[in-house]
Amino acid sequence: MSDSISNSPSDPTRAERNPSNLRAEVDALIAQGAFDLAARRLADLWRRDPASATASFVTTRLDELREKTRDKLPLTKFRLAILRSFTVEPIVPLLRAEAFAYGIDLEVHVGDFNTYVQDMLDSQSTLYRFAPNAVVLAVRTDQAAPELWRDFADLAPEAAQQAAERVVRGYEQWIGAFRKHSQAALIVHSLERPASPSLGVLDAQSEAGQSGLIRQMNRELRRIAAGFHGVYVLDYDALVARHGSEHWHDERKWLMARLPIAASHLLHMAREWMRFIVPLSGRSAKVLVVDLDNTLWGGVIGEDGMAGIRVGPEYPGAAYQALHRALLDLSRKGILLAVCSKNNLDDAMEALEKHPGMLVRPKHFAAMRINWTDKAQNLREIAHELNVGIDALAFLDDNPFEREQVRAALPEVTVIDLGKNPLDYASAVRNCAAFERLTLSSEDQQRTEMYAAQKQRAGAEQNFQSKEDFFRFLDQEAELEPVSDLTLPRIAQLTQKTNQFNLTTRRYTESQIEEMAKRPEWHIFSIRVRDRFGDHGLVGVAIAHDEGEQCEVDTFLLSCRVIGRTVETALLAHLAESAAQRGRKQLLGWFLPTKKNAPARDFYEQHGFNRQKTNGSGSLWALDLKSSTLRCPDWIKLKVGVESQLQKLPREERIDSKYV
């Protein structure tokens, strides 16, 4: 659920919406049956007062709303299991409330205290019966390596090294067993170093010291994680260090309740978990839209002029440069940047292009709206121009009035709150879980350049009277690729993030796709496209499985960048042709409608499929492969890459040509 509200920010009652009043308002709205508005107020309450008491209220009312709406709130369902060596129960309500603010309905299973090894090794454990989407393995160093934590000073160097290696072997065994029993994502806490090493300052003089051995074990954990798809390391040691080890811990609560984290830091733990849960659930933002005056620079360009705005390497301009660096880091992760500013275009562009303190320039922005139009309308136009959903946008503006106006008009947008101190702007962006990525593809790294090329295509299209002439001019080349270590992360990413042209909207992790690829009846296709303006990268995925004389499409999706360029026809034609070559007589496919995939609604019908049946709101379509005339458009040069890609896999994991 977006942390948004419905009433206009100019509503005089707005100032009276303190947490107590918001609680009463939520209850009144639920009693009136205004469930959507109640959910928005509930998210607003959490945004204003993210405390334990509020979390309890939010989760209780969320459960009530789920029951009253028959589980039809517009939330993404996600199942999380937590395996632990310490008490985490007080964190769970905070985590669920934070997830709700990101539009996630989080169901949490907490394993029994210190039974994480049994849970991971036993295929019949409650962990696997819960069938989680993701699992957190949260183990303290004093539990994983007690002799290194408590008795290090008494150990000979050889014994200490052997103890460290024994711990690493244990993790490798547990993770390997987990991956055999589950395809869920696994988030492994790194091991924390002691705030006061046993040997004092002597510890820092050698990598064989207490802290050095724990660092070594953490390096090994990262190595182990890299050997499995869908296993990630949460740097718990760094999290504690950011907040201060002495402040993070509560020794009294640890001894009395096995809760080592101080009450003031429980929310920080929940938010660190959310940095993984948000991208795993597909709720990530794709575009950050930023204001200019008093956001990218200090001051108002129209009043202060080039010489008067504050941005540069010294205070106070350094605060804005820190934000610029955060934006550039987002861009490197594949997040598009855009501008939405109420300003005179010439003044704003002069500052962006010529001010010596600016680190971000016009070339870094995929779209710009610099005018005096309502910002909500400008955001709609930016989403349309970039061909993304409104819910793919995040909005950054120093003005609370503008933020609340966007929340009211576009509750799907992720609105980032900024305090009064510009020194905090960069951290507000960096701490937003909507910008986290767990993998980084070549497409991510080149996304801004790809959208620049898209603008050139759009301009060129205006010169042609027919689409076919334009398609031929594009000189499109498409290459079908099998699953490999190189393509697997991008294939999984597309299933998790693609909403508009996605016929079934089924989300898969890397490990789930890897498991499918091992099964002979499943066939996985990906398509890479380039044209005269540049490389689109890997933009489409089709997953199908054979059953008797039929081949059923499980997943068919295409990136918004190439929708309408007939790439979807080329991919479907190859899917049908390969099924026919395997002796199948029918190609079946479901269309399962969502709020976002309307562009794909008529896809099957437009390609000669006949409706077979409907099930609820979904419809099943069939294509007779013997009589089908479905072909790849002649303006697309289709290449089927097999052998060159197979060599990229280790010998034991090579996937044969059935995947293309």
N, C-alpha and C positions, 0 to 999 in steps of 0.2 A: 504494500500500500504506500502510495506516495505520501511524503510528509507535507501534505498540502491542505488548503482550506478552500471553501467555496465562496464565502461572502467577500465582497469588495473590501480591500484594505482601508478604504475611506469610511467604512461602517463605524459609527461612533462607539459601538459596543466592542470594537476590536481591542481597544486598550484595556478593557475590563476582563479580557480572556486570560486571567491568571490560571495557574494549574487547578485551583479549587473550583473556579467557575467552569473550566473546561470539563472537569469530571462530571459536574452536574449536567452540563449541556449534553455530553455523550449519553448519559443515562436517559435524559429526556428524549433525545432523538431515537434511541433504541425503543423506548416505550411508544413513540409515535410511528414506528415502522420505517423511519428514514435511515435505512441501514447504510447506504453508501455515504451519506453525509456524516453519519456517526463514525464511520471508519476514518474519514478524512480528519474529523476533529480529534480522534484518538491518536492519529499519527502526529497531528499538531501538538497535542499534549506531550507526547514523548520527545518531540524536538525541543520543546520549551523546558522540560524538566526530566532529563534522563537519569532518574534515580531509582533505587531499588523499590521503594514504595510505589512509584509510578509504574515500574515494570510489572509489578504484581497486578495493578489495576488494568494495565493495557492487555496483559495476557488473559486475564479473566474475562474482560469484555470482548476480546477477540474470539475466544472460545464461544461466548454467547452469540456473537454475530455469525460465526460459522454455523451454529446450530439453527439460528433463525432464518438464515439465507440458504439453508440446505447445502452448505459448503460451496456457495457460488460467488464468493467474493473474488474480485479480479487479482488474485495472488498466485504466485508460482509456488507449487508445493515442493518441499525439499525435506528429506529424511536424513538426520545427522545422528550418528552414534559417537559417544565419547567414552574411550577407554582410558582409565586414569589410575594414578597412584596417590591422588589427594582428593579432597572434597571439592566437587564442582557444582553441587546442587544450587548454591546461591547465585551462581553465574547464569544458570539456564534461563530464568525469567528475563534477565537483562539481554541475553542473546536473542531470545524469541522476540522481544520488543524491538530490538535493533533491526532484526531481520524483517519484521513487519514494516518498519519505516522504509526499507528498500524494496517493498513489494513481495516479500517472501513469507509464505506460511510454513514455518519451521516446526517439524516434529522431531523431538529429541529423545533418544534412548541413552541412558547413562549406565554403563557397565558397573558391576559390583566392584567394590573397593579392592584394588590390587589383584584383580583376576584377569588382567589384560593378556597375559601369556596364554592362559587356558582358553580365553575367548577367541584368540586369533588362531590357535592350533586346532581347536575342535570344530569340525565342519557343522556340527549340530548345535552349536552354542546359541544363546539368545541373540548374539550379535548378528549372525547370519540369518536367523529367523526374522529378525527385524527388517532385513533387506534394505540397508541404508544406501543413500546416494553418495554419502561421504562419511569417513570415520576420522576422528581426531585421536591420536595416540599421545596422551599427555602424561609423561613419566618424569618424575624428579630425579636428579642425578643421585641423591642419597638413597633412592630406591633402586635405580638401574645399576649403580656402581658404588655400593655402600662402603667397600674397603677403600676406594679412592677418595671418597668424600670424608669419611670419619677417621680412617686409620692410615692416611697417606704417609705421615711422618715415620711410621713404624715399618713401612715396606721397603725392601731393597729395590733398586731401580729395575732389576729384571722382573721381580714380582709385580711391580706396578705396571710395567709394560704388558705383562701377560694378562693382568686383570683388565686392562683397557681392551686388549684384543678379544678377550672372552666376552666382554660387553658387546662389541661390534658383531661378533659371530652370532650372538643371541638376537640382535636386531635383524640381521640378515635372514636368520631362520624364521623369525616371526613374520617378517614382511613377505618372504617367499611363500609361507603357508597362507597368509592372508590373500595373496594374489591368486593362489590356486582355488580358493573358496569363494572369492568375491571379485567383481569388476568395479566396485565402488572406488572413488578417490580416497586416498589415504594421506592424512596431514600429520606429519611426525614432528613433535616438539624436539628441538635440539636440546642438548644438555647444558645446564647452567653452570657457570664457573662460580666458585665461592667468592664472596665479597672479601673475606679475610683468609687467604691461603694458609695452610698449616705452617709453612716455613717462612711466612712474612715476605719481605722484599727479596729474599733469596729465591723465591719461587719464580720470579720474573727473569732470572738470569739464565734459565735453561728451558728448552722445549720439553725436556723430560720432567719438568716440575708438574705440580698438581694441575695448574691452569693449562699448561702446555699439553698434557695428556688429554684433558677434556676437549681442548681445541682439536687435537688429533682425532678423537672419537667423532666430533662433529663433522670434520672433513670426510671421515669414512661414512657417516650417515648420508651426507650429500652424494657420495659415490654410489651407495646402495640405492638411494632414491632414483638416481639417474639411470639405473639399470632396469627400472620398471616403469611402464607407462602409468601415469595417473598417481604417482607417489610424489609428495611434495614435502619440503622441510620448512617448518615454521621456526624462525630464528628466535627461540624463547630467550636465549642468553642476551641477544641484542635488545629484545623487548624490555627485559628487566633493567638493563643498563640505561635505556632511554629514560626510564622513570626513576632510576636510582635504587640500587639494591636495598639499601637500608630502609627506604620508604616503602618499597614494594612488599617486603615481608612483614608478617605479623606472627612473631614467634609464639606469643601466648595462644593465639587461635590455632596455630599448628599443633601445639602440644595438647590442647583441649579438644579440638574438633577436626584435626588433620586438614585444616584450611590454611595454607601458607601465605595466601595473598591478602594484603590489607584491604579492608572494605572499600577504601577510596580508589583502588585499582582494579576491582572486579570488572568494571565496565571496560577498562582498557584491554583486559583479557578477552572479553566478549567481542570487542571491535577488532582485535587481531584475528580472531577466528573468522569474522565476517569478511576480512580481506581475501579469504579463500572461498568462502561460501558464495559470495556475490558472483564472481566469475564462473564458478562451477554451476550455478543455477541459471546462468544466461541473463542475468539482470545488469550487465555492464553497460555503461554509457559509451557511445561511439563518437560523440561530438561534444566538445566543450565550447559553449558560446560565451564570450566575455564582453563586458562593458569596457569603455575606454577611460573617461574622466574619473579620477580618483579610484581607478581600479588598475589599469595598466600603467598609469602615471598619476602623480599627485597634482591636483589642481584641475582647472577647467580650461581646455585649450582655447575655446572661443573667447574667454575673458582674459586669461593669463598670457596667452601667446606662447610661441616656441621657447622664449627665454624664461618664461614664468613657470612652466610645468616642472615638476620634480621627478626626475628619473636619472639615475647615474650610479657610480660606484661608491659614493659617500652618502652618509645619512643626511636627509631622510629618503633620498632617491634610491638608496640601495635596497630598501624594502620592496620596491617595485621591480627592480632587477632580479631579486630572488624569486618573485612570482614569474617573471619571464623565463627563468631557468626551469622552474617547475613545469611551465607550459611546453617548453621545448622537450623536456623529458617525456611528457605525455605524447607528444608528436612522434617521438622515437619509438613509442610503444604502439603506434598505429591509431592513436586517437586524433581525430580531426579537430582543428581549431577553427573558430568562426568569430566574427565580430558583430555585435548588436549594440549600437550606440545612438543616442539622441544627440546629434551634432551636425555641424556644417561639414559636408563631405570634404571640401578642399582643405579646411583647417585640420581635420583629423588625418587625412592622407599625408599632409605635409609632415605632421609629427611622426607618423608611422614610417615614412620613407626617409626623413632627413635628420631627425633628432639624434645626436650622437650617443645618447644614453639608452636608446632602444635596442634591445637584443632580439625582439621579435619584429619581423618586417612583414609587409603585405604578402610576400611569397609564402609565408608560413600559414596563411589563412585560406581555407578552402572555400569560404563564402563570407560575404560582408553585407551588412545592412546598416548603413550610416545615414540616418534620416531622422525625421521627427514623428515617425509613425509609432503607434502603440507597439510595445516590445513583444507582446504575445503574438501579434500578427506577424511581426518580423521573424519570430521563431518558427512559426508555421511555414513561412516562405523559405527559410533556411533548410528546414527538414525536407520540403518539397524539392528544393534545388539539389540537395545532396542525396535525395532518394532514400531517406531513412525515416523511420517512424518517429513520432513526437517523443515517444518514450526512450528513444536513443539519445536524446539531448540532455546535457547538463548545462546549468546557467550560473554564471558568476557575475555578481553586480554588487557594488558597495552600498547601493541605495536600498534600504529595507522596504520602502514603498514599492519599488520596481519588483523586488523579489516576491513580495506578497501578492502583487498584481498578477505575476506570472503563475504563482501557486494557485490562485483563484481561477484563472482562465485555462491553465494547462496543468492539471494535477499530475499528469504523467511525467512531466519534466522533473529531473533531479535538480533541485535548487540548493546551492551551496551557501550556507550562511557565513557571512563575514562579520567579524567584530569591528570595533572602532579603530584598532591599531593595525596599520598596514604591515607591520612586522609579522603579523600572524597570517597574512593572506596566503603565502606560499605553503605553509603547513596545512591550512584548511584544504587546499587542493590536493596535496600529497596524502593526506589522511582520509580522503574520500574513497571508500571501497569500490565505488562504481568505476574507478579508473584502473583497478588492478587487473593484471593479466598473468596467467600461469604458464603460458607458452608465447613465443614470439616468432611468427612466421616471416618469410621474406615479404609477403604481401603487407603485413603490418608495418614493416620498416619503410615501405615505399608508398604508403597509402596517400600521403599528401600529394606526391608527384603523380600518382594515378588519377586523382581527382582534377589535377591541373590539366592532364591529358583529356579528361572527360569534358572539360570546358571547351577544348579545341574541337572535339568531336561534335559537341552540340552546336558550335558555331558553323562547322562545315556542313552539318545536316541541312541548314537553312538554304544552302545553295542547290539542293536537289528537289525535283518535283515529285519523285516517287521514292518510296522506301527501298525498293529493290535496287535502284540505281545507287542509293546511298550505301546499302550493304555491300554492293560490289566494289564501290570506291574504298570502303574500309579495308578490303583485302584481309579478311579475318582468317586466322589460322587457329585451329583447336587441336589440342593433343590430349588424348585419353591416357590416364596413367593409373597403374595399379597401386594398391596400398603398399607403402614402403616406410622405412623409418623416417624418410624425408617428408612424405605426404601425410602420414598419420596425424600429426598434431593439427595441421590445417583442416583436414577432413573433420576431425572431432570439433574443432572450433566453429566450423560452418554449421554443423548440426546444432550447436549450442547457441549461436547468435543469429542465424538467419530466420526472419519472421515473415517477410512479405511474400516471396515466392518460395513457399515451403508447403508441400501438399499435405503432410501429416504432422509436421512440427514435433517430431520425436527427437529428444535430446540424448546424445550418447557421449560417453567419455572415451578417451584414447584406449583404455584397456577393454572396454566393451566392443569397440570396433576391431581391435586386435583379435579378440576372441571370435568374432564373427568371421574374420578373414581366415581363420583356421578351419572353418567348417565347409565341407565341399559343396553343400547345397546353397551357400550364400555367395553372392557376387557383389563386389564393391567397385564402383567406377568413380573416378574424379576427372574433371575436365579443366584444362588450362587454356587460356585464350590470349592471343595477342593480335594487334592490328597495326596499321600504318602509324598510329599515334603513340603506340607503346604497348607494354605488357600488362594485361589485367591480372595476371597471376592465376592461381588455382581458384576458380569461382563457382564450381558446381559439383554436386555429389549425387549419385544415385546408388541406392542399396536395394537389392532384390534377393529373393530366395525361391528356389524351385520346389514344387510339390506336385508329384505326378506329372500330368501333361501341362501344368500351369506354372507360370512364373509370376510371383506377386511382388509388386514394388512396395518396399517398406518405407523408403525415404527417397524423395526427389526434391532437390532444392537448388536454387541459383542465387548468387549474390546480386544485390540490387544494382551493381555497376553495369551488368550486362543484360538486364531484363529487357525484352523487346527487340533484341538483336538476332533472334532466331537460334541462339546458342542452345536454348532449351530444346528446340526441335532436333538439333544435331545429337544432343545427349540422349533424348528419348528414342530417336531412330536407331542409335547404336545399341541401346538397351534391348529394343525389340529384335534387332537383327541377331544379336548374340544369343538371345533366348531361343529364337528359331533354329539357330545353328546347333543348339544343344538338344533339339528335338521337341521343344515346347510348342503347344498349339495355341495357347492363349496367354496374353499379358494382362494381368489384373493390377488395379491400383485404386486405393482409397483416396478420396479427398475429404479431409477432416477440417471443417472451417474453424477459424479462430477470429478474434477481433482484428487481426493484422494481415491475414493471408488472402484477402479478397483478390489481389492480382492473379492468383493461381486458380481461381474458382472454375473457370471454363476451359482449363488447359486440356484435360482429357477429351472433352467433347470436341474441341477445335482440332484435335489430332486423330479423329476417326474412332474413338472409343464409344461404346454404347453403355448406357447406365444399366447395371444389373439389379441393384437393390439399394435401399436406403436404410440406415441404422441410426436412429436418433437424427442428428443433424448431418451426419456423414453419408457419403454415397460411394458405392463401389462401381468401378468402370472396368470394361473388358475390351480388348482388341484381339480380333481374329488374326493370328500371325500368318495364316496361309493366304488370306485375301488382302492383307494390309498393303497399302501403297506408301506407307510412311518412309520417307527418305531424308537423308541429310541435305539441307539446302545447298545448291551448287555454288553459292557464293562463299561457302565456308570450306576451307581445306582441312579435312579431318585426318589426323594422324593417330594411329594406335601404337603407343609406345609400350613395349613389353620387355624385351631382353635387356635393354640398357638400364631400365629401372630395376629389374630383378637383381642385378649385380650390386645394387646398393644395400641389399639385405644380407645379414649373416647367412651362411650356407643353410643352417638348420631352420631359418625363418623365411627362406625365399618362398614367394607366393607364385603359383603357376599362372598360366595365361587365362584361367577361368575368370579372373577378376577384371579382365577387359574384353 
